Structure formats: C-alpha cells, structure tokens
Amino acid sequence: MAAVKSQPTRIVIVGGGYVGMYTALGLQSKLRSGEASVTVVDPQPHMTYQPFLPEAAAGSIEPRHVVAPLRKVLKRCHVVTGRATKIEHASKTVTVETADGHIETLEYDVLVSALGSVARTLPIPGLAERGIGVKTIGEAIYIRNHVLSRLDQASSTDDPELRKRLLSFVVIGGGYAGIETLAELEDMSRYAMRYYSNLEPEDMNWVLVEATGRIMPEVSAKMGVYTVQQLEKRGITVFLDTRVKSLEGGHVVLDDGTEFDSDTVIWTAGVKANPVLRNTDLPLDERGRVRCTAKLQVEGLPGVWSAGDCSAVPDLSRTEEDPNATCSPSAQHAVRQAKQLVKNIVAVQRGKEPQDYVHKYAGSVAGLGLYKGVADVYGIKLKGFVAWFMHRSYHVSRMPTFNRKFRVVVDWTLALVSGREIVALGQINNPKAEFDYATKS
C-alpha cells in the first residue's frame, strides 16, 4: 500500500505589519516546498514602515515608497485582505471579514498573532472630532495636505483671528512619533513660507503638549533636554507636565490654564494593543497584550506564537533590574522579534527546540527635520547632521526589499537637489467635490 502523503502545516499569520510581513517573508524563504502553507491576514494590502511616516507627511519621501505591497513581497504566501474579528484557538480557527464584506473562516495548525497596536486615546472632549493620528499612510497624506492648505487659507484671509487659528498647530504626545512629526512638519511649513509674500514663519504657532516631565524617554534625559532646546530655538512652544482638558470646537484648553484656538490637532500620545485581541481565547495581560514566553510562544498554547506591539514578551536584557520587564512597543523590537520568530517556528516544525529572544537595547535615533537629529547609541550621544544621517541610514536599512530602499534613497536625493514639494493635494480628501459641482451647475 502506498504511503499517505502528509498535508503541509497550515500557518496563519494575523496581521501584516512589521512582525506579520517579516515573519511571512522569512518563512517563505526558509520553509521547503510542501512543508507548510503560509496565509497572511490584514485589512490593508500593504505593510507600512511607520518610522518614515513623518518624512512622508513632510514631503521628503513619496508616500507610496513607505509601504510594501504584501502580494508582491510575499510571492509564496496567500494574502487575505480582510480584518480578523475573532480567534478561537479551541477550534483553531480565525474569523475574517474580507474587503467585500463576507465572513470567512480560516483553519490553522500554527497561529502567529501579529495584530500590532492602535492609537491609545483618552476621553478628552473634542478629541474624536478634531484629532488625527500618525499610524497609517492615509493619515500622513491627510496631515500633509491639511497643514499646507492651512497656509493657503491663512494667506487668503484678512481676518487676523482666523489667520491665527489657521496657523496654530498642536501635537499631543512627546514620544518619537510626536517629536519627529512635529519637527518634520514645522520644517516643511517654514520652507513653504518663502512662497507666501504676506506670511512670515513667526506667524506660525507650533505647540507640543506632553503629559510627563520629559520627551522621548528612550534617549537620555540630557538628550531630551537638548531636543526641547532645539525645538524652542525654532519658535516651537513645548508644554511638559501638562495635559489637555478639552479640544471642543478647536478650542484647546490645557490644565495649566493656557487656552488658544487651533485648526490642527495631531495625536501621538501612545499606543495600545489591538482591541481585536479581546475577542479571542488567547491569554492577555492587564494591558490587553498576549502573554508570551521569551521564546515568543503564547503561554500554555502550543503552536501559537506572538510578537510585536500586541505581545507581552519578557525583556531578558532587563530582568536583573526588573524581573517582570517586557519589551517596549517599538519597531526595533518588532523587526528583531520577527527574525527570531521565523527561526523558532522552523525549528519546532523540524523537531528542534526554539530559542529565547534576547536583544539588548542598542540606542535610539530621531530626525528633527532636514539635516537635524539626535542619536543615543551604545551610550554615545550625537547631534545635528551626523545624528540625522544615522537616523536615515538606520531606517532605510530596515526598510523591506531593495526596491523600496532604492526608491526612498532616490526620493531623498531628488529632495536634496530640488528642495521640498509644497503642493497641497487636498482634493483627494473629497475627490467627488468637483464632479458634484459640475453636475449641479
């Protein structure tokens, strides 16, 4: 009697961000043909490299070059464009609402939870109506068009109060995303001002609001102070130990009594694990993250793995100072965890033992606009052009595929030669407006 050929292991990866895409990319290169099938589920057909969103918003990088199309990159994987709404490990199924609205159930032998994070919001009056985040390429494009359109409107009005409101820009949250977004947009706006004869850079009011006593906690306190000083030299107002009480009607009220009007509110005050995890039978911690071992396996569930922002992975580099320390939600950890995850899944698939994820924090780099930056790497602190160059070099090295790396470098080169693009394509926010006007005329 002929032997029955075993079916390939069904691996389902829920989430197509850093962890999801890099894990799928690694598995498709390491698994033998017929050894396993890999399915990736994500609401978007692309992976967004989020550290480049501030530069995309400021026009230094073409927005399309910040994303990697999943189907093009994951040629040996099956990509499902849809939102996972439920995970039942008891039945080893993932429920997916696809792009066309129908419900599909995927069965798996091995599951990777790579759902990532969403913006962490607070019950501040007016935030839902006025705020905009910086986690997607759509948000980056919108913010760019919005900021530039405020300059156009301010240049066209004779109302001083309206002009003041239009030229007031607020960023809430002093982490990396907030600082880099603020610095890049202010730099872009300052550059654009040279083309408005009736506006001056001093007319703009850029404001940063941070609830704690320092910005960018990943860098040393000294570098944080230096960054604040550099922002203030550019005329940016920085509020530390300050919270936003209300944003209703675009009227910003801070808890120190400061009040002003603004037409632009950018929210970057932290992230939280994807709320879809609440609709699963996976073990979660008090912050809604999946409980994992240092081997990136979900506690108590063989065949289930997790990494990235949605996961509580022990940080073995800090266990001496804090036995309960977990890895921070950063791109640095996500990319490195994905590499270890690939090795561990392949090892278990072939009857070997998985290894612990250990990564000692090497440091951080941040861009503060064109030719400006800060870096704190292995205890070495750098500022200005060198830090800015390190920031760009590091992130382009982490960008997936040579194609995307090349396109980003070309964008930078063209911007170096010809300057920033300052065109506001606000029409894409309401593309039918002109056609609707024509039909009613």
C-alpha distance (Angstrom), angle and dihedral (degrees) to the residues before:
residue distance angle dihedral
M1 . . .
A2 3.81 . .
A3 3.80 116.2 .
V4 3.78 116.3 -106.0
K5 3.79 110.3 -115.6
S6 3.78 111.5 -125.6
Q7 3.79 117.8 -121.8
P8 3.81 117.8 -112.5
T9 3.80 115.9 -99.5
R10 3.79 110.7 -95.9
I11 3.81 109.1 -131.2
V12 3.81 116.3 -172.7
I13 3.81 118.8 -169.3
V14 3.80 113.1 -163.8
G15 3.81 107.2 -154.7
G16 3.79 131.6 32.2
G17 3.80 100.8 -145.4
Y18 3.81 127.0 105.2
V19 3.79 96.0 -50.2
G20 3.79 96.7 36.1
M21 3.79 97.4 47.7
Y22 3.81 97.3 38.9
T23 3.81 91.0 47.2
A24 3.80 92.1 49.8
L25 3.81 90.5 45.2
G26 3.81 91.0 52.8
L27 3.79 94.6 44.9
Q28 3.79 93.9 50.4
S29 3.81 89.8 54.8
K30 3.82 97.5 43.6
L31 3.82 104.3 37.4
R32 3.77 117.6 84.6
S33 3.79 120.8 -122.4
G34 3.81 109.1 -83.0
E35 3.83 92.6 13.1
A36 3.80 94.8 102.6
S37 3.79 143.2 -15.7
V38 3.81 118.7 -130.8
T39 3.82 123.3 -152.3
V40 3.80 122.4 -174.7
V41 3.81 120.4 -160.7
D42 3.80 121.8 -164.0
P43 3.84 136.1 143.7
Q44 3.82 89.6 -127.9
P45 3.81 125.2 57.5
H46 3.80 90.2 -136.5
M47 3.79 144.3 52.0
T48 3.80 115.6 -120.2
Y49 3.80 119.0 -145.0
Q50 3.80 95.0 -143.4
P51 3.85 99.5 -167.6
F52 3.82 87.3 68.5
L53 3.82 95.0 52.4
P54 3.84 93.9 93.3
E55 3.81 90.2 53.8
A56 3.79 91.0 46.0
A57 3.81 89.1 51.3
A58 3.82 90.1 50.0
G59 3.80 94.3 49.0
S60 3.82 98.2 -112.1
I61 3.82 91.6 115.9
E62 3.80 129.9 35.6
P63 3.85 105.2 -112.5
R64 3.82 93.2 -129.6
H65 3.80 89.3 59.8
V66 3.81 92.2 59.7
V67 3.79 91.8 64.8
A68 3.81 130.7 65.1
P69 3.84 116.0 -149.3
L70 3.80 107.0 -125.1
R71 3.79 97.0 -147.0
K72 3.80 92.2 51.4
V73 3.81 94.3 47.0
L74 3.82 98.1 38.3
K75 3.78 99.0 51.5
R76 3.81 95.0 157.6
C77 3.81 95.2 44.7
H78 3.79 132.1 80.3
V79 3.81 111.2 -120.0
V80 3.80 120.1 -156.7
T81 3.81 115.0 -166.7
G82 3.77 102.2 -148.8
R83 3.79 144.8 94.4
A84 3.79 120.1 -93.4
T85 3.79 105.8 -131.1
K86 3.80 101.0 174.3
I87 3.80 140.0 16.9
E88 3.81 119.8 -163.2
H89 3.76 111.0 -177.8
A90 3.79 90.2 178.2
S91 3.81 87.3 70.6
K92 3.83 94.6 23.4
T93 3.79 93.5 -123.7
V94 3.79 137.0 133.3
T95 3.80 119.0 -154.8
V96 3.80 112.9 -145.3
E97 3.79 131.1 -171.0
T98 3.79 103.2 -152.0
A99 3.79 128.0 -147.2
D100 3.80 93.0 -94.9
G101 3.81 91.8 52.8
H102 3.79 102.2 -106.1
I103 3.81 123.2 127.0
E104 3.79 119.6 -118.1
T105 3.81 129.4 -174.9
L106 3.81 118.8 -147.4
E107 3.79 120.9 -163.3
Y108 3.78 120.5 -150.4
D109 3.78 144.1 -174.5
V110 3.80 93.7 -165.1
L111 3.80 124.1 29.6
V112 3.82 128.7 -163.1
S113 3.80 115.2 -165.9
A114 3.80 105.7 -153.1
L115 3.79 99.4 150.8
G116 3.79 94.3 138.1
S117 3.77 123.3 -163.0
V118 3.78 142.6 -60.5
A119 3.79 131.1 -147.9
R120 3.80 113.8 -71.2
T121 3.79 106.3 -132.1
L122 3.79 132.2 -172.8
P123 3.83 131.0 -144.3
I124 3.80 93.7 -99.1
P125 3.83 113.8 152.0
G126 3.81 109.5 -110.0
L127 3.82 96.4 11.9
A128 3.81 95.3 110.5
E129 3.82 91.5 49.6
R130 3.82 99.1 40.4
G131 3.79 107.0 27.2
I132 3.80 129.4 92.3
G133 3.82 125.8 -171.5
V134 3.80 131.6 -144.2
K135 3.81 104.2 -135.4
T136 3.80 102.8 100.9
I137 3.78 135.5 50.4
G138 3.80 88.7 -120.2
E139 3.80 90.3 58.8
A140 3.82 91.5 48.0
I141 3.81 91.8 52.1
Y142 3.80 91.5 46.0
I143 3.81 93.3 49.8
R144 3.80 92.1 50.0
N145 3.81 93.0 50.3
H146 3.79 91.5 42.8
V147 3.82 95.6 51.6
L148 3.81 94.0 46.1
S149 3.80 91.5 46.2
R150 3.84 88.9 54.6
L151 3.80 88.3 58.4
D152 3.81 90.7 50.7
Q153 3.80 92.3 49.2
A154 3.80 93.1 45.1
S155 3.79 89.6 52.2
S156 3.81 90.8 51.9
T157 3.80 100.4 49.6
D158 3.80 130.9 82.8
D159 3.81 92.8 -163.3
P160 3.84 106.9 104.7
E161 3.82 94.0 -161.2
L162 3.80 92.5 50.4
R163 3.79 90.7 46.7
K164 3.80 90.5 51.4
R165 3.81 90.6 50.9
L166 3.82 93.0 47.2
L167 3.80 91.9 50.8
S168 3.81 95.1 48.8
F169 3.81 113.6 98.3
V170 3.81 123.9 -176.9
V171 3.81 127.5 -163.3
I172 3.80 115.2 -171.2
G173 3.80 115.0 -158.7
G174 3.80 128.4 45.3
G175 3.79 101.0 -144.6
Y176 3.80 123.6 111.8
A177 3.79 94.4 -77.6
G178 3.81 92.7 50.9
I179 3.79 97.1 44.7
E180 3.80 95.4 45.6
T181 3.81 93.2 44.5
L182 3.80 91.8 48.4
A183 3.82 93.8 46.2
E184 3.82 95.4 45.8
L185 3.80 95.0 46.4
E186 3.80 93.5 45.6
D187 3.80 89.6 49.4
M188 3.82 90.9 49.5
S189 3.81 92.5 47.3
R190 3.80 92.3 48.2
Y191 3.83 89.1 51.9
A192 3.81 91.1 48.1
M193 3.80 92.4 51.3
R194 3.82 91.3 74.9
Y195 3.81 88.0 72.7
Y196 3.84 94.9 55.5
S197 3.80 110.8 78.4
N198 3.80 93.8 -167.3
L199 3.80 98.0 45.9
E200 3.79 131.8 72.9
P201 3.83 129.1 -163.8
E202 3.81 87.7 -117.1
D203 3.82 88.7 64.0
M204 3.80 89.5 69.8
N205 3.79 121.5 89.2
W206 3.81 111.6 -157.6
V207 3.81 113.1 -177.2
L208 3.82 132.2 -172.6
V209 3.80 119.1 -163.9
E210 3.82 118.8 -167.1
A211 3.81 123.4 176.3
T212 3.82 95.3 -150.9
G213 3.78 130.6 61.9
R214 3.81 96.2 -101.9
I215 3.79 143.2 30.3
M216 3.81 129.8 -122.7
P217 3.83 97.8 14.6
E218 3.83 89.4 -166.3
V219 3.83 91.0 74.3
S220 3.79 127.1 59.1
A221 3.80 119.1 -79.3
K222 3.83 88.9 -113.9
M223 3.82 91.5 56.2
G224 3.79 89.7 46.6
V225 3.81 90.4 54.6
Y226 3.81 90.5 47.2
T227 3.81 90.7 52.1
V228 3.80 92.1 51.2
Q229 3.80 89.9 49.8
Q230 3.81 91.4 51.4
L231 3.80 91.5 49.8
E232 3.79 92.0 48.7
K233 3.82 90.9 50.3
R234 3.81 86.4 60.2
G235 3.80 90.3 55.0
I236 3.81 95.5 -101.2
T237 3.80 114.5 145.1
V238 3.82 113.1 -135.9
F239 3.82 121.4 -161.6
L240 3.83 114.1 -166.8
D241 3.81 125.1 -174.9
T242 3.79 85.6 19.8
R243 3.80 131.5 125.7
V244 3.78 132.3 -160.9
K245 3.80 112.8 -116.9
S246 3.80 100.0 -178.3
L247 3.81 142.9 -0.2
E248 3.78 98.6 179.4
G249 3.76 114.1 151.7
G250 3.80 90.5 -3.4
H251 3.82 90.5 -65.1
V252 3.80 106.6 134.7
V253 3.79 116.1 -149.1
L254 3.82 119.6 -175.3
D255 3.79 125.8 -164.0
D256 3.82 91.9 -115.7
G257 3.81 89.6 64.1
T258 3.83 97.3 -99.4
E259 3.80 113.9 141.9
F260 3.81 132.4 179.6
D261 3.79 140.7 142.8
S262 3.78 123.3 -104.7
D263 3.78 134.7 174.7
T264 3.83 93.2 -160.3
V265 3.82 125.2 60.6
I266 3.82 117.4 171.7
W267 3.81 115.9 -169.9
T268 3.83 118.9 -153.5
A269 3.81 100.4 146.3
G270 3.78 100.0 136.6
V271 3.79 139.1 -67.2
K272 3.79 138.3 -101.3
A273 3.79 132.8 -155.9
N274 3.80 115.5 -82.9
P275 3.84 107.4 -82.8
V276 3.83 90.1 -136.8
L277 3.80 86.0 80.9
R278 3.80 89.2 72.7
N279 3.80 87.3 66.7
T280 3.79 93.9 60.8
D281 3.81 137.7 78.8
L282 3.81 91.7 -125.7
P283 3.84 116.4 121.3
L284 3.82 111.1 -100.8
D285 3.78 132.5 -166.7
E286 3.82 126.4 -133.6
R287 3.83 90.2 -82.5
G288 3.80 93.9 53.6
R289 3.82 95.0 -105.0
V290 3.81 124.7 135.3
R291 3.80 111.7 -99.6
C292 3.80 109.5 -121.4
T293 3.76 139.9 177.7
A294 3.80 121.5 -126.1
K295 3.81 86.6 -97.7
L296 3.85 87.7 64.0
Q297 3.81 91.4 -112.8
V298 3.79 117.5 136.8
E299 3.80 109.0 -109.8
G300 3.80 112.4 -94.7
L301 3.81 96.0 -5.1
P302 3.82 115.3 101.2
G303 3.79 112.2 -152.2
V304 3.81 94.3 25.6
W305 3.79 120.4 107.1
S306 3.78 134.3 178.2
A307 3.82 139.5 -179.2
G308 3.79 142.3 158.8
D309 3.79 131.2 43.1
C310 3.81 94.1 -23.1
S311 3.81 93.4 57.1
A312 3.80 136.2 80.2
V313 3.81 98.6 -142.6
P314 3.84 116.7 174.5
D315 3.80 111.6 -111.7
L316 3.81 100.5 -136.4
S317 3.81 91.5 -174.5
R318 3.82 89.7 67.2
T319 3.81 103.4 36.9
E320 3.81 93.1 108.5
E321 3.80 92.7 59.5
D322 3.82 95.3 33.6
P323 3.84 120.7 12.9
N324 3.82 90.3 -165.0
A325 3.82 96.8 49.2
T326 3.79 116.8 135.5
C327 3.79 129.9 -165.2
S328 3.79 115.2 -86.4
P329 3.83 120.0 -115.1
S330 3.81 98.9 -100.1
A331 3.79 138.8 132.5
Q332 3.80 88.5 -120.7
H333 3.81 92.1 62.7
A334 3.81 94.8 37.9
V335 3.81 95.2 56.0
R336 3.81 93.4 44.7
Q337 3.80 93.5 44.6
A338 3.80 89.4 52.4
K339 3.81 90.2 56.7
Q340 3.80 91.8 51.6
L341 3.79 90.5 43.3
V342 3.81 91.0 57.4
K343 3.81 91.2 50.7
N344 3.80 92.4 48.1
I345 3.80 96.5 47.2
V346 3.82 91.3 48.9
A347 3.81 90.7 45.7
V348 3.81 93.6 52.7
Q349 3.81 90.5 43.4
R350 3.83 87.9 57.9
G351 3.80 96.8 43.2
K352 3.80 98.5 -98.9
E353 3.80 132.3 123.8
P354 3.82 121.3 -94.8
Q355 3.80 119.8 -126.1
D356 3.81 132.2 -130.5
Y357 3.77 120.7 -98.2
V358 3.79 107.7 -119.6
H359 3.77 122.6 170.8
K360 3.75 122.9 159.0
Y361 3.77 111.8 -146.8
A362 3.81 106.4 -102.1
G363 3.78 97.9 -170.8
S364 3.77 140.6 -95.6
V365 3.78 141.1 -88.2
A366 3.79 128.1 -161.4
G367 3.78 135.2 -175.8
L368 3.80 119.7 -134.6
G369 3.78 98.1 -172.8
L370 3.79 132.3 -64.2
Y371 3.86 111.5 -12.9
K372 3.80 91.3 -8.6
G373 3.79 128.0 105.0
V374 3.80 149.9 126.0
A375 3.80 129.6 -128.4
D376 3.78 134.5 -174.3
V377 3.81 107.2 -176.3
Y378 3.82 123.3 164.4
G379 3.80 88.1 -20.1
I380 3.80 93.3 -53.8
K381 3.79 111.5 124.2
L382 3.79 119.5 -152.3
K383 3.80 132.9 178.5
G384 3.78 140.9 -170.5
F385 3.79 124.2 5.1
V386 3.82 96.8 -3.1
A387 3.80 92.4 52.5
W388 3.82 90.8 45.2
F389 3.83 90.1 51.9
M390 3.82 90.9 48.8
H391 3.81 89.8 50.0
R392 3.80 92.2 53.9
S393 3.81 94.5 41.4
Y394 3.80 93.5 50.5
H395 3.78 95.8 48.6
V396 3.79 96.5 43.6
S397 3.83 87.5 52.6
R398 3.81 88.8 55.9
M399 3.80 94.7 46.9
P400 3.83 108.4 108.9
T401 3.82 120.8 -112.4
F402 3.79 129.0 14.0
N403 3.82 88.9 -107.9
R404 3.80 92.5 64.1
K405 3.81 94.1 40.6
F406 3.81 89.9 53.4
R407 3.81 93.7 47.7
V408 3.82 92.7 49.8
V409 3.82 92.2 50.0
V410 3.82 90.1 48.6
D411 3.83 89.5 51.7
W412 3.79 90.6 52.3
T413 3.80 92.0 47.3
L414 3.80 93.2 50.7
A415 3.81 91.1 47.3
L416 3.80 89.2 51.0
V417 3.80 90.9 54.7
S418 3.80 102.6 36.4
G419 3.83 103.4 23.8
R420 3.78 129.8 -125.1
E421 3.78 123.7 -34.4
I422 3.80 109.1 -120.2
V423 3.80 101.4 -177.5
A424 3.80 115.7 130.2
L425 3.81 110.6 -145.4
G426 3.77 93.8 -168.5
Q427 3.79 91.4 151.8
I428 3.80 90.5 78.6
N429 3.81 88.6 68.1
N430 3.82 88.5 63.9
P431 3.82 106.0 15.9
K432 3.81 95.6 169.8
A433 3.81 96.2 54.4
E434 3.81 95.0 93.2
F435 3.80 93.4 45.0
D436 3.82 91.1 47.6
Y437 3.82 89.0 51.5
A438 3.81 90.4 51.0
T439 3.81 93.7 50.0
K440 3.81 91.8 51.0
S441 3.82 95.6 46.4
